[in-house]
Amino acid sequence: MDLATMKISESKPYAVELEYSDEYLELEEQHFGLCLACGEESTSCEPDASNYTCEVCGAKKVYGTANLLMMNRFIFP
Ligand SMILES: [Zn+2]
């Protein structure tokens, strides 16, 4: 799956709209991460990553999938 097709929701900044439930698992395998300060996506996050530094905005607000899930940042279909 191409990360470029990901939908970052603007109604709930920032959350990821999943097209299907298993997409979450795929993102986990891809070490997906999301900056909650600017919405930038990363592909170098372990699932339990937290407070990683964002390469774009510099904020220490990049989280891995497990933490994003706990923070209710995935919108399941
Ligand atoms: Zn950022």
N, CA, C, O and the ligand as a Tripos MOL2 file, in Angstrom:
@<TRIPOS>MOLECULE
protein
  309   307    78     0     0
PROTEIN
NO_CHARGES

@<TRIPOS>ATOM
      1 N           0.8400   -1.1960    0.0000 N.3       1 MET1
      2 CA          0.0000    0.0000    0.0000 C.3       1 MET1
      3 C           0.8720    1.2420    0.0000 C.2       1 MET1
      4 O           1.9010    1.3050    0.6730 O.2       1 MET1
      5 N           0.4480    2.1990   -0.7490 N.am      2 ASP2
      6 CA          1.1870    3.4500   -0.8410 C.3       2 ASP2
      7 C           0.6960    4.4240    0.2130 C.2       2 ASP2
      8 O          -0.4970    4.7170    0.2990 O.2       2 ASP2
      9 N           1.6220    4.9190    1.0080 N.am      3 LEU3
     10 CA          1.2230    5.8460    2.0600 C.3       3 LEU3
     11 C           0.6090    7.1170    1.4860 C.2       3 LEU3
     12 O          -0.1320    7.8270    2.1670 O.2       3 LEU3
     13 N           0.9260    7.3920    0.2290 N.am      4 ALA4
     14 CA          0.3970    8.6050   -0.3780 C.3       4 ALA4
     15 C          -1.1240    8.5530   -0.5150 C.2       4 ALA4
     16 O          -1.7790    9.5830   -0.6750 O.2       4 ALA4
     17 N          -1.6730    7.3430   -0.4490 N.am      5 THR5
     18 CA         -3.1180    7.2240   -0.5650 C.3       5 THR5
     19 C          -3.8240    7.3520    0.7810 C.2       5 THR5
     20 O          -5.0530    7.3360    0.8540 O.2       5 THR5
     21 N          -3.0370    7.4770    1.8380 N.am      6 MET6
     22 CA         -3.6210    7.5630    3.1670 C.3       6 MET6
     23 C          -4.5050    8.7960    3.2880 C.2       6 MET6
     24 O          -4.2350    9.8490    2.7100 O.2       6 MET6
     25 N          -5.5390    8.6280    4.0390 N.am      7 LYS7
     26 CA         -6.4020    9.7720    4.2790 C.3       7 LYS7
     27 C          -6.1860   10.2890    5.6850 C.2       7 LYS7
     28 O          -6.5110    9.6180    6.6650 O.2       7 LYS7
     29 N          -5.6520   11.4480    5.7730 N.am      8 ILE8
     30 CA         -5.5210   12.0670    7.0840 C.3       8 ILE8
     31 C          -6.7390   12.9680    7.2590 C.2       8 ILE8
     32 O          -6.9630   13.9090    6.4980 O.2       8 ILE8
     33 N          -7.5010   12.6510    8.2680 N.am      9 SER9
     34 CA         -8.7420   13.3800    8.4850 C.3       9 SER9
     35 C          -8.4800   14.8190    8.9180 C.2       9 SER9
     36 O          -7.6030   15.0820    9.7400 O.2       9 SER9
     37 N          -9.2350   15.7220    8.3660 N.am     10 GLU10
     38 CA         -9.0850   17.1090    8.7800 C.3      10 GLU10
     39 C         -10.1470   17.4910    9.7840 C.2      10 GLU10
     40 O         -10.0330   18.5060   10.4710 O.2      10 GLU10
     41 N         -11.1940   16.6630    9.8670 N.am     11 SER11
     42 CA        -12.2610   16.9750   10.8090 C.3      11 SER11
     43 C         -11.8110   16.7180   12.2330 C.2      11 SER11
     44 O         -12.2870   17.3430   13.1810 O.2      11 SER11
     45 N         -10.8710   15.7730   12.3650 N.am     12 LYS12
     46 CA        -10.3560   15.4830   13.6970 C.3      12 LYS12
     47 C          -8.8430   15.4860   13.6140 C.2      12 LYS12
     48 O          -8.2300   14.4240   13.5020 O.2      12 LYS12
     49 N          -8.2410   16.6380   13.6650 N.am     13 PRO13
     50 CA         -6.7970   16.7120   13.4450 C.3      13 PRO13
     51 C          -6.0200   16.0960   14.6050 C.2      13 PRO13
     52 O          -6.3020   16.4560   15.7480 O.2      13 PRO13
     53 N          -5.1450   15.2690   14.4110 N.am     14 TYR14
     54 CA         -4.9970   14.5330   13.1550 C.3      14 TYR14
     55 C          -5.3350   13.0880   13.4120 C.2      14 TYR14
     56 O          -4.8490   12.5000   14.3780 O.2      14 TYR14
     57 N          -6.1400   12.5180   12.5860 N.am     15 ALA15
     58 CA         -6.4960   11.1180   12.7250 C.3      15 ALA15
     59 C          -6.4030   10.4680   11.3480 C.2      15 ALA15
     60 O          -6.4100   11.1510   10.3240 O.2      15 ALA15
     61 N          -6.3190    9.1660   11.3410 N.am     16 VAL16
     62 CA         -6.1740    8.4360   10.0890 C.3      16 VAL16
     63 C          -7.4620    7.6800    9.7920 C.2      16 VAL16
     64 O          -7.9060    6.8520   10.5860 O.2      16 VAL16
     65 N          -8.0500    7.9730    8.6480 N.am     17 GLU17
     66 CA         -9.2560    7.2630    8.2440 C.3      17 GLU17
     67 C          -8.8730    5.9740    7.5340 C.2      17 GLU17
     68 O          -8.2780    6.0050    6.4570 O.2      17 GLU17
     69 N          -9.2110    4.8550    8.1300 N.am     18 LEU18
     70 CA         -8.8890    3.5690    7.5290 C.3      18 LEU18
     71 C          -9.9750    3.1750    6.5480 C.2      18 LEU18
     72 O         -11.1600    3.4150    6.7790 O.2      18 LEU18
     73 N          -9.5510    2.5600    5.4360 N.am     19 GLU19
     74 CA        -10.5420    2.1210    4.4540 C.3      19 GLU19
     75 C         -11.0630    0.7380    4.7870 C.2      19 GLU19
     76 O         -12.1710    0.3720    4.3940 O.2      19 GLU19
     77 N         -10.2670   -0.0270    5.5100 N.am     20 TYR20
     78 CA        -10.6860   -1.3440    5.9630 C.3      20 TYR20
     79 C          -9.9230   -1.6550    7.2400 C.2      20 TYR20
     80 O          -8.8440   -1.1090    7.4700 O.2      20 TYR20
     81 N         -10.4810   -2.5360    8.0790 N.am     21 SER21
     82 CA         -9.9360   -2.7700    9.4130 C.3      21 SER21
     83 C          -8.4930   -3.2580    9.3880 C.2      21 SER21
     84 O          -7.6790   -2.8510   10.2170 O.2      21 SER21
     85 N          -8.1810   -4.1320    8.4340 N.am     22 ASP22
     86 CA         -6.8340   -4.7000    8.3980 C.3      22 ASP22
     87 C          -5.7720   -3.6860    8.0110 C.2      22 ASP22
     88 O          -4.5750   -3.9390    8.1470 O.2      22 ASP22
     89 N          -6.2260   -2.5330    7.5270 N.am     23 GLU23
     90 CA         -5.2660   -1.5210    7.1450 C.3      23 GLU23
     91 C          -4.4270   -1.1060    8.3520 C.2      23 GLU23
     92 O          -3.2640   -0.7250    8.2150 O.2      23 GLU23
     93 N          -5.0260   -1.1860    9.5130 N.am     24 TYR24
     94 CA         -4.2850   -0.8490   10.7260 C.3      24 TYR24
     95 C          -3.0650   -1.7510   10.8950 C.2      24 TYR24
     96 O          -1.9750   -1.2890   11.2320 O.2      24 TYR24
     97 N          -3.2710   -3.0470   10.6560 N.am     25 LEU25
     98 CA         -2.1750   -4.0050   10.8010 C.3      25 LEU25
     99 C          -1.0800   -3.7410    9.7670 C.2      25 LEU25
    100 O           0.1100   -3.8790   10.0530 O.2      25 LEU25
    101 N          -1.4980   -3.3660    8.5840 N.am     26 GLU26
    102 CA         -0.5150   -3.0580    7.5450 C.3      26 GLU26
    103 C           0.3170   -1.8400    7.9280 C.2      26 GLU26
    104 O           1.5280   -1.8010    7.7090 O.2      26 GLU26
    105 N          -0.3400   -0.8710    8.4900 N.am     27 LEU27
    106 CA          0.3830    0.3290    8.9090 C.3      27 LEU27
    107 C           1.3750    0.0020   10.0170 C.2      27 LEU27
    108 O           2.4740    0.5520   10.0790 O.2      27 LEU27
    109 N           0.9560   -0.9070   10.8860 N.am     28 GLU28
    110 CA          1.8450   -1.3090   11.9710 C.3      28 GLU28
    111 C           3.1030   -1.9750   11.4020 C.2      28 GLU28
    112 O           4.2190   -1.7100   11.8500 O.2      28 GLU28
    113 N           2.8990   -2.8440   10.4040 N.am     29 GLU29
    114 CA          4.0420   -3.5130    9.7750 C.3      29 GLU29
    115 C           4.9640   -2.5230    9.0810 C.2      29 GLU29
    116 O           6.1760   -2.7230    9.0050 O.2      29 GLU29
    117 N           4.3710   -1.4600    8.5800 N.am     30 GLN30
    118 CA          5.1660   -0.4560    7.8620 C.3      30 GLN30
    119 C           5.7830    0.5720    8.7980 C.2      30 GLN30
    120 O           6.4050    1.5420    8.3650 O.2      30 GLN30
    121 N           5.5940    0.3320   10.1060 N.am     31 HIS31
    122 CA          6.1310    1.2590   11.1090 C.3      31 HIS31
    123 C           5.6200    2.6720   10.8810 C.2      31 HIS31
    124 O           6.3590    3.6550   10.9350 O.2      31 HIS31
    125 N           4.3450    2.7210   10.6280 N.am     32 PHE32
    126 CA          3.7080    4.0130   10.4170 C.3      32 PHE32
    127 C           3.7190    4.8450   11.6980 C.2      32 PHE32
    128 O           3.5460    4.3260   12.8010 O.2      32 PHE32
    129 N           3.9210    6.1050   11.5270 N.am     33 GLY33
    130 CA          3.8350    7.0350   12.6430 C.3      33 GLY33
    131 C           3.1850    8.3160   12.1750 C.2      33 GLY33
    132 O           3.1890    8.6270   10.9840 O.2      33 GLY33
    133 N           2.6320    9.0520   13.1060 N.am     34 LEU34
    134 CA          1.9430   10.2840   12.7390 C.3      34 LEU34
    135 C           2.3170   11.3970   13.7180 C.2      34 LEU34
    136 O           2.3210   11.2060   14.9340 O.2      34 LEU34
    137 N           2.6280   12.5560   13.1550 N.am     35 CYS35
    138 CA          2.9070   13.7150   13.9960 C.3      35 CYS35
    139 C           1.5830   14.3910   14.3340 C.2      35 CYS35
    140 O           0.8490   14.8180   13.4430 O.2      35 CYS35
    141 N           1.2890   14.4820   15.6210 N.am     36 LEU36
    142 CA          0.0170   15.0780   16.0220 C.3      36 LEU36
    143 C           0.0770   16.5960   16.0290 C.2      36 LEU36
    144 O          -0.9240   17.2690   16.2750 O.2      36 LEU36
    145 N           1.2580   17.1250   15.7570 N.am     37 ALA37
    146 CA          1.3740   18.5830   15.6900 C.3      37 ALA37
    147 C           1.0860   19.1040   14.2900 C.2      37 ALA37
    148 O           0.4510   20.1450   14.1260 O.2      37 ALA37
    149 N           1.5620   18.3650   13.2680 N.am     38 CYS38
    150 CA          1.3920   18.8770   11.9080 C.3      38 CYS38
    151 C           0.7640   17.8720   10.9410 C.2      38 CYS38
    152 O           0.4240   18.2320    9.8150 O.2      38 CYS38
    153 N           0.6050   16.6150   11.3680 N.am     39 GLY39
    154 CA         -0.0200   15.6320   10.5010 C.3      39 GLY39
    155 C           0.9340   14.9020    9.5830 C.2      39 GLY39
    156 O           0.5020   14.1000    8.7560 O.2      39 GLY39
    157 N           2.2200   15.1630    9.7120 N.am     40 GLU40
    158 CA          3.2010   14.4920    8.8710 C.3      40 GLU40
    159 C           3.2590   12.9990    9.2120 C.2      40 GLU40
    160 O           3.2040   12.6020   10.3760 O.2      40 GLU40
    161 N           3.3720   12.1910    8.1550 N.am     41 GLU41
    162 CA          3.4640   10.7500    8.3620 C.3      41 GLU41
    163 C           4.9100   10.3080    8.3810 C.2      41 GLU41
    164 O           5.7630   10.8860    7.7070 O.2      41 GLU41
    165 N           5.1700    9.2770    9.1610 N.am     42 SER42
    166 CA          6.5130    8.7090    9.2360 C.3      42 SER42
    167 C           6.4230    7.2190    8.9860 C.2      42 SER42
    168 O           5.3760    6.6110    9.2090 O.2      42 SER42
    169 N           7.5000    6.6330    8.5280 N.am     43 THR43
    170 CA          7.5100    5.1820    8.3490 C.3      43 THR43
    171 C           8.6760    4.5740    9.1100 C.2      43 THR43
    172 O           9.2150    3.5410    8.7130 O.2      43 THR43
    173 N           9.0540    5.2060   10.1830 N.am     44 SER44
    174 CA         10.1790    4.6990   10.9630 C.3      44 SER44
    175 C           9.8460    4.5950   12.4400 C.2      44 SER44
    176 O          10.7200    4.7240   13.2980 O.2      44 SER44
    177 N           8.5630    4.3600   12.7300 N.am     45 CYS45
    178 CA          8.1280    4.2990   14.1210 C.3      45 CYS45
    179 C           7.7720    2.8740   14.5310 C.2      45 CYS45
    180 O           7.0080    2.1910   13.8490 O.2      45 CYS45
    181 N           8.3310    2.4420   15.6430 N.am     46 GLU46
    182 CA          7.8400    1.2060   16.2470 C.3      46 GLU46
    183 C           6.4240    1.5070   16.7310 C.2      46 GLU46
    184 O           6.0900    2.6650   16.9800 O.2      46 GLU46
    185 N           5.5700    0.4530   16.8710 N.am     47 PRO47
    186 CA          4.1970    0.6890   17.3140 C.3      47 PRO47
    187 C           4.1100    1.4700   18.6310 C.2      47 PRO47
    188 O           3.1870    2.2590   18.8340 O.2      47 PRO47
    189 N           5.0790    1.2410   19.5190 N.am     48 ASP48
    190 CA          5.0040    1.9240   20.8190 C.3      48 ASP48
    191 C           5.7980    3.2300   20.8480 C.2      48 ASP48
    192 O           6.0840    3.7750   21.9140 O.2      48 ASP48
    193 N           6.1450    3.7170   19.6700 N.am     49 ALA49
    194 CA          6.8760    4.9880   19.6260 C.3      49 ALA49
    195 C           6.0380    6.1080   20.2100 C.2      49 ALA49
    196 O           4.8350    6.1960   19.9630 O.2      49 ALA49
    197 N           6.6800    6.9520   20.9800 N.am     50 SER50
    198 CA          5.9740    8.1260   21.4840 C.3      50 SER50
    199 C           6.9530    9.2730   21.6400 C.2      50 SER50
    200 O           8.1170    9.0810   21.9890 O.2      50 SER50
    201 N           6.4610   10.4510   21.3790 N.am     51 ASN51
    202 CA          7.2570   11.6630   21.5160 C.3      51 ASN51
    203 C           8.5200   11.6680   20.6550 C.2      51 ASN51
    204 O           9.5450   12.2370   21.0310 O.2      51 ASN51
    205 N           8.4220   11.0170   19.4840 N.am     52 TYR52
    206 CA          9.5280   11.1060   18.5420 C.3      52 TYR52
    207 C           9.5240   12.5080   17.9400 C.2      52 TYR52
    208 O           8.4860   13.1620   17.8500 O.2      52 TYR52
    209 N          10.6840   12.9410   17.5420 N.am     53 THR53
    210 CA         10.7930   14.2710   16.9430 C.3      53 THR53
    211 C          10.3470   14.2500   15.4870 C.2      53 THR53
    212 O          10.8020   13.4100   14.7090 O.2      53 THR53
    213 N           9.4760   15.1540   15.1210 N.am     54 CYS54
    214 CA          8.9760   15.2450   13.7600 C.3      54 CYS54
    215 C          10.0320   15.8690   12.8540 C.2      54 CYS54
    216 O          10.6220   16.8980   13.1840 O.2      54 CYS54
    217 N          10.2620   15.2310   11.7060 N.am     55 GLU55
    218 CA         11.2900   15.7400   10.7890 C.3      55 GLU55
    219 C          10.8360   17.0110   10.0840 C.2      55 GLU55
    220 O          11.6550   17.7540    9.5430 O.2      55 GLU55
    221 N           9.5500   17.2560   10.0900 N.am     56 VAL56
    222 CA          9.0360   18.4160    9.3760 C.3      56 VAL56
    223 C           8.8790   19.6350   10.2910 C.2      56 VAL56
    224 O           9.3710   20.7210    9.9830 O.2      56 VAL56
    225 N           8.1940   19.4440   11.4040 N.am     57 CYS57
    226 CA          7.9070   20.6030   12.2550 C.3      57 CYS57
    227 C           8.7690   20.6570   13.5140 C.2      57 CYS57
    228 O           8.7980   21.6730   14.2100 O.2      57 CYS57
    229 N           9.4720   19.5610   13.8040 N.am     58 GLY58
    230 CA         10.3760   19.5840   14.9540 C.3      58 GLY58
    231 C           9.7310   19.2800   16.2870 C.2      58 GLY58
    232 O          10.4200   19.1440   17.2980 O.2      58 GLY58
    233 N           8.4000   19.1700   16.2990 N.am     59 ALA59
    234 CA          7.7040   18.8760   17.5550 C.3      59 ALA59
    235 C           7.9420   17.4220   17.9550 C.2      59 ALA59
    236 O           8.0550   16.5440   17.1000 O.2      59 ALA59
    237 N           8.0160   17.1850   19.2290 N.am     60 LYS60
    238 CA          8.1900   15.8130   19.7080 C.3      60 LYS60
    239 C           6.8220   15.1810   19.8970 C.2      60 LYS60
    240 O           6.4290   14.8140   21.0040 O.2      60 LYS60
    241 N           6.1110   15.0640   18.7860 N.am     61 LYS61
    242 CA          4.7360   14.5730   18.8480 C.3      61 LYS61
    243 C           4.4600   13.5060   17.8080 C.2      61 LYS61
    244 O           3.3430   13.4020   17.3020 O.2      61 LYS61
    245 N           5.4690   12.7130   17.4880 N.am     62 VAL62
    246 CA          5.2670   11.6220   16.5410 C.3      62 VAL62
    247 C           5.0280   10.3380   17.3310 C.2      62 VAL62
    248 O           5.8120    9.9690   18.2040 O.2      62 VAL62
    249 N           3.9220    9.6690   17.0000 N.am     63 TYR63
    250 CA          3.5370    8.4610   17.7220 C.3      63 TYR63
    251 C           3.3950    7.2780   16.7770 C.2      63 TYR63
    252 O           3.0170    7.4340   15.6150 O.2      63 TYR63
    253 N           3.7070    6.0820   17.2980 N.am     64 GLY64
    254 CA          3.5340    4.8560   16.5320 C.3      64 GLY64
    255 C           2.1010    4.3710   16.6090 C.2      64 GLY64
    256 O           1.2730    4.9580   17.3050 O.2      64 GLY64
    257 N           1.8110    3.2920   15.8870 N.am     65 THR65
    258 CA          0.4290    2.8360   15.7290 C.3      65 THR65
    259 C          -0.2670    2.4590   17.0330 C.2      65 THR65
    260 O          -1.4310    2.8060   17.2340 O.2      65 THR65
    261 N           0.4340    1.7500   17.9240 N.am     66 ALA66
    262 CA         -0.2180    1.3160   19.1670 C.3      66 ALA66
    263 C          -0.6460    2.5150   20.0070 C.2      66 ALA66
    264 O          -1.7250    2.5300   20.5990 O.2      66 ALA66
    265 N           0.2210    3.5100   20.0430 N.am     67 ASN67
    266 CA         -0.1250    4.7070   20.8060 C.3      67 ASN67
    267 C          -1.2180    5.5150   20.1260 C.2      67 ASN67
    268 O          -2.0880    6.0770   20.7900 O.2      67 ASN67
    269 N          -1.1700    5.5700   18.8050 N.am     68 LEU68
    270 CA         -2.2140    6.2960   18.0720 C.3      68 LEU68
    271 C          -3.5740    5.6390   18.2970 C.2      68 LEU68
    272 O          -4.6040    6.3060   18.3960 O.2      68 LEU68
    273 N          -3.5410    4.3020   18.3730 N.am     69 LEU69
    274 CA         -4.7830    3.5610   18.6070 C.3      69 LEU69
    275 C          -5.3570    3.9040   19.9800 C.2      69 LEU69
    276 O          -6.5520    4.1620   20.1300 O.2      69 LEU69
    277 N          -4.4760    3.8990   20.9680 N.am     70 MET70
    278 CA         -4.9110    4.2310   22.3290 C.3      70 MET70
    279 C          -5.4480    5.6430   22.4110 C.2      70 MET70
    280 O          -6.3450    5.9430   23.1980 O.2      70 MET70
    281 N          -4.8770    6.5090   21.5740 N.am     71 MET71
    282 CA         -5.2820    7.9130   21.6070 C.3      71 MET71
    283 C          -6.4670    8.1710   20.6800 C.2      71 MET71
    284 O          -6.8550    9.3120   20.4280 O.2      71 MET71
    285 N          -7.0250    7.0710   20.1830 N.am     72 ASN72
    286 CA         -8.2250    7.2010   19.3560 C.3      72 ASN72
    287 C          -7.9790    7.9720   18.0680 C.2      72 ASN72
    288 O          -8.8080    8.7750   17.6400 O.2      72 ASN72
    289 N          -6.8260    7.7150   17.4590 N.am     73 ARG73
    290 CA         -6.4590    8.4470   16.2690 C.3      73 ARG73
    291 C          -6.6470    7.6560   14.9840 C.2      73 ARG73
    292 O          -6.2050    8.0740   13.9140 O.2      73 ARG73
    293 N          -7.3050    6.5150   15.1000 N.am     74 PHE74
    294 CA         -7.6640    5.7760   13.9060 C.3      74 PHE74
    295 C          -9.1800    5.7620   13.8000 C.2      74 PHE74
    296 O          -9.8820    5.4730   14.7690 O.2      74 PHE74
    297 N          -9.6650    6.0710   12.6300 N.am     75 ILE75
    298 CA        -11.1050    6.0340   12.4020 C.3      75 ILE75
    299 C         -11.3910    4.7740   11.6030 C.2      75 ILE75
    300 O         -11.0870    4.6990   10.4120 O.2      75 ILE75
    301 N         -11.9790    3.7840   12.2670 N.am     76 PHE76
    302 CA        -12.2410    2.5130   11.5980 C.3      76 PHE76
    303 C         -13.5100    2.6030   10.7670 C.2      76 PHE76
    304 O         -14.4520    3.3090   11.1270 O.2      76 PHE76
    305 N         -13.5270    1.8820    9.6550 N.am     77 PRO77
    306 CA        -14.6770    1.9330    8.7510 C.3      77 PRO77
    307 C         -15.9180    1.2870    9.3810 C.2      77 PRO77
    308 O         -16.9770    1.2450    8.7540 O.2      77 PRO77
    309 ZN          5.2030   17.5360   12.7140 Zn       78 ZN78
@<TRIPOS>BOND
     1     1     2 1
     2     2     3 1
     3     3     4 2
     4     3     5 am
     5     5     6 1
     6     6     7 1
     7     7     8 2
     8     7     9 am
     9     9    10 1
    10    10    11 1
    11    11    12 2
    12    11    13 am
    13    13    14 1
    14    14    15 1
    15    15    16 2
    16    15    17 am
    17    17    18 1
    18    18    19 1
    19    19    20 2
    20    19    21 am
    21    21    22 1
    22    22    23 1
    23    23    24 2
    24    23    25 am
    25    25    26 1
    26    26    27 1
    27    27    28 2
    28    27    29 am
    29    29    30 1
    30    30    31 1
    31    31    32 2
    32    31    33 am
    33    33    34 1
    34    34    35 1
    35    35    36 2
    36    35    37 am
    37    37    38 1
    38    38    39 1
    39    39    40 2
    40    39    41 am
    41    41    42 1
    42    42    43 1
    43    43    44 2
    44    43    45 am
    45    45    46 1
    46    46    47 1
    47    47    48 2
    48    47    49 am
    49    49    50 1
    50    50    51 1
    51    51    52 2
    52    51    53 am
    53    53    54 1
    54    54    55 1
    55    55    56 2
    56    55    57 am
    57    57    58 1
    58    58    59 1
    59    59    60 2
    60    59    61 am
    61    61    62 1
    62    62    63 1
    63    63    64 2
    64    63    65 am
    65    65    66 1
    66    66    67 1
    67    67    68 2
    68    67    69 am
    69    69    70 1
    70    70    71 1
    71    71    72 2
    72    71    73 am
    73    73    74 1
    74    74    75 1
    75    75    76 2
    76    75    77 am
    77    77    78 1
    78    78    79 1
    79    79    80 2
    80    79    81 am
    81    81    82 1
    82    82    83 1
    83    83    84 2
    84    83    85 am
    85    85    86 1
    86    86    87 1
    87    87    88 2
    88    87    89 am
    89    89    90 1
    90    90    91 1
    91    91    92 2
    92    91    93 am
    93    93    94 1
    94    94    95 1
    95    95    96 2
    96    95    97 am
    97    97    98 1
    98    98    99 1
    99    99   100 2
   100    99   101 am
   101   101   102 1
   102   102   103 1
   103   103   104 2
   104   103   105 am
   105   105   106 1
   106   106   107 1
   107   107   108 2
   108   107   109 am
   109   109   110 1
   110   110   111 1
   111   111   112 2
   112   111   113 am
   113   113   114 1
   114   114   115 1
   115   115   116 2
   116   115   117 am
   117   117   118 1
   118   118   119 1
   119   119   120 2
   120   119   121 am
   121   121   122 1
   122   122   123 1
   123   123   124 2
   124   123   125 am
   125   125   126 1
   126   126   127 1
   127   127   128 2
   128   127   129 am
   129   129   130 1
   130   130   131 1
   131   131   132 2
   132   131   133 am
   133   133   134 1
   134   134   135 1
   135   135   136 2
   136   135   137 am
   137   137   138 1
   138   138   139 1
   139   139   140 2
   140   139   141 am
   141   141   142 1
   142   142   143 1
   143   143   144 2
   144   143   145 am
   145   145   146 1
   146   146   147 1
   147   147   148 2
   148   147   149 am
   149   149   150 1
   150   150   151 1
   151   151   152 2
   152   151   153 am
   153   153   154 1
   154   154   155 1
   155   155   156 2
   156   155   157 am
   157   157   158 1
   158   158   159 1
   159   159   160 2
   160   159   161 am
   161   161   162 1
   162   162   163 1
   163   163   164 2
   164   163   165 am
   165   165   166 1
   166   166   167 1
   167   167   168 2
   168   167   169 am
   169   169   170 1
   170   170   171 1
   171   171   172 2
   172   171   173 am
   173   173   174 1
   174   174   175 1
   175   175   176 2
   176   175   177 am
   177   177   178 1
   178   178   179 1
   179   179   180 2
   180   179   181 am
   181   181   182 1
   182   182   183 1
   183   183   184 2
   184   183   185 am
   185   185   186 1
   186   186   187 1
   187   187   188 2
   188   187   189 am
   189   189   190 1
   190   190   191 1
   191   191   192 2
   192   191   193 am
   193   193   194 1
   194   194   195 1
   195   195   196 2
   196   195   197 am
   197   197   198 1
   198   198   199 1
   199   199   200 2
   200   199   201 am
   201   201   202 1
   202   202   203 1
   203   203   204 2
   204   203   205 am
   205   205   206 1
   206   206   207 1
   207   207   208 2
   208   207   209 am
   209   209   210 1
   210   210   211 1
   211   211   212 2
   212   211   213 am
   213   213   214 1
   214   214   215 1
   215   215   216 2
   216   215   217 am
   217   217   218 1
   218   218   219 1
   219   219   220 2
   220   219   221 am
   221   221   222 1
   222   222   223 1
   223   223   224 2
   224   223   225 am
   225   225   226 1
   226   226   227 1
   227   227   228 2
   228   227   229 am
   229   229   230 1
   230   230   231 1
   231   231   232 2
   232   231   233 am
   233   233   234 1
   234   234   235 1
   235   235   236 2
   236   235   237 am
   237   237   238 1
   238   238   239 1
   239   239   240 2
   240   239   241 am
   241   241   242 1
   242   242   243 1
   243   243   244 2
   244   243   245 am
   245   245   246 1
   246   246   247 1
   247   247   248 2
   248   247   249 am
   249   249   250 1
   250   250   251 1
   251   251   252 2
   252   251   253 am
   253   253   254 1
   254   254   255 1
   255   255   256 2
   256   255   257 am
   257   257   258 1
   258   258   259 1
   259   259   260 2
   260   259   261 am
   261   261   262 1
   262   262   263 1
   263   263   264 2
   264   263   265 am
   265   265   266 1
   266   266   267 1
   267   267   268 2
   268   267   269 am
   269   269   270 1
   270   270   271 1
   271   271   272 2
   272   271   273 am
   273   273   274 1
   274   274   275 1
   275   275   276 2
   276   275   277 am
   277   277   278 1
   278   278   279 1
   279   279   280 2
   280   279   281 am
   281   281   282 1
   282   282   283 1
   283   283   284 2
   284   283   285 am
   285   285   286 1
   286   286   287 1
   287   287   288 2
   288   287   289 am
   289   289   290 1
   290   290   291 1
   291   291   292 2
   292   291   293 am
   293   293   294 1
   294   294   295 1
   295   295   296 2
   296   295   297 am
   297   297   298 1
   298   298   299 1
   299   299   300 2
   300   299   301 am
   301   301   302 1
   302   302   303 1
   303   303   304 2
   304   303   305 am
   305   305   306 1
   306   306   307 1
   307   307   308 2
@<TRIPOS>SUBSTRUCTURE
     1 MET1         2 RESIDUE 1 A MET
     2 ASP2         6 RESIDUE 1 A ASP
     3 LEU3        10 RESIDUE 1 A LEU
     4 ALA4        14 RESIDUE 1 A ALA
     5 THR5        18 RESIDUE 1 A THR
     6 MET6        22 RESIDUE 1 A MET
     7 LYS7        26 RESIDUE 1 A LYS
     8 ILE8        30 RESIDUE 1 A ILE
     9 SER9        34 RESIDUE 1 A SER
    10 GLU10       38 RESIDUE 1 A GLU
    11 SER11       42 RESIDUE 1 A SER
    12 LYS12       46 RESIDUE 1 A LYS
    13 PRO13       50 RESIDUE 1 A PRO
    14 TYR14       54 RESIDUE 1 A TYR
    15 ALA15       58 RESIDUE 1 A ALA
    16 VAL16       62 RESIDUE 1 A VAL
    17 GLU17       66 RESIDUE 1 A GLU
    18 LEU18       70 RESIDUE 1 A LEU
    19 GLU19       74 RESIDUE 1 A GLU
    20 TYR20       78 RESIDUE 1 A TYR
    21 SER21       82 RESIDUE 1 A SER
    22 ASP22       86 RESIDUE 1 A ASP
    23 GLU23       90 RESIDUE 1 A GLU
    24 TYR24       94 RESIDUE 1 A TYR
    25 LEU25       98 RESIDUE 1 A LEU
    26 GLU26      102 RESIDUE 1 A GLU
    27 LEU27      106 RESIDUE 1 A LEU
    28 GLU28      110 RESIDUE 1 A GLU
    29 GLU29      114 RESIDUE 1 A GLU
    30 GLN30      118 RESIDUE 1 A GLN
    31 HIS31      122 RESIDUE 1 A HIS
    32 PHE32      126 RESIDUE 1 A PHE
    33 GLY33      130 RESIDUE 1 A GLY
    34 LEU34      134 RESIDUE 1 A LEU
    35 CYS35      138 RESIDUE 1 A CYS
    36 LEU36      142 RESIDUE 1 A LEU
    37 ALA37      146 RESIDUE 1 A ALA
    38 CYS38      150 RESIDUE 1 A CYS
    39 GLY39      154 RESIDUE 1 A GLY
    40 GLU40      158 RESIDUE 1 A GLU
    41 GLU41      162 RESIDUE 1 A GLU
    42 SER42      166 RESIDUE 1 A SER
    43 THR43      170 RESIDUE 1 A THR
    44 SER44      174 RESIDUE 1 A SER
    45 CYS45      178 RESIDUE 1 A CYS
    46 GLU46      182 RESIDUE 1 A GLU
    47 PRO47      186 RESIDUE 1 A PRO
    48 ASP48      190 RESIDUE 1 A ASP
    49 ALA49      194 RESIDUE 1 A ALA
    50 SER50      198 RESIDUE 1 A SER
    51 ASN51      202 RESIDUE 1 A ASN
    52 TYR52      206 RESIDUE 1 A TYR
    53 THR53      210 RESIDUE 1 A THR
    54 CYS54      214 RESIDUE 1 A CYS
    55 GLU55      218 RESIDUE 1 A GLU
    56 VAL56      222 RESIDUE 1 A VAL
    57 CYS57      226 RESIDUE 1 A CYS
    58 GLY58      230 RESIDUE 1 A GLY
    59 ALA59      234 RESIDUE 1 A ALA
    60 LYS60      238 RESIDUE 1 A LYS
    61 LYS61      242 RESIDUE 1 A LYS
    62 VAL62      246 RESIDUE 1 A VAL
    63 TYR63      250 RESIDUE 1 A TYR
    64 GLY64      254 RESIDUE 1 A GLY
    65 THR65      258 RESIDUE 1 A THR
    66 ALA66      262 RESIDUE 1 A ALA
    67 ASN67      266 RESIDUE 1 A ASN
    68 LEU68      270 RESIDUE 1 A LEU
    69 LEU69      274 RESIDUE 1 A LEU
    70 MET70      278 RESIDUE 1 A MET
    71 MET71      282 RESIDUE 1 A MET
    72 ASN72      286 RESIDUE 1 A ASN
    73 ARG73      290 RESIDUE 1 A ARG
    74 PHE74      294 RESIDUE 1 A PHE
    75 ILE75      298 RESIDUE 1 A ILE
    76 PHE76      302 RESIDUE 1 A PHE
    77 PRO77      306 RESIDUE 1 A PRO
    78 ZN78       309 GROUP 0 **** ****
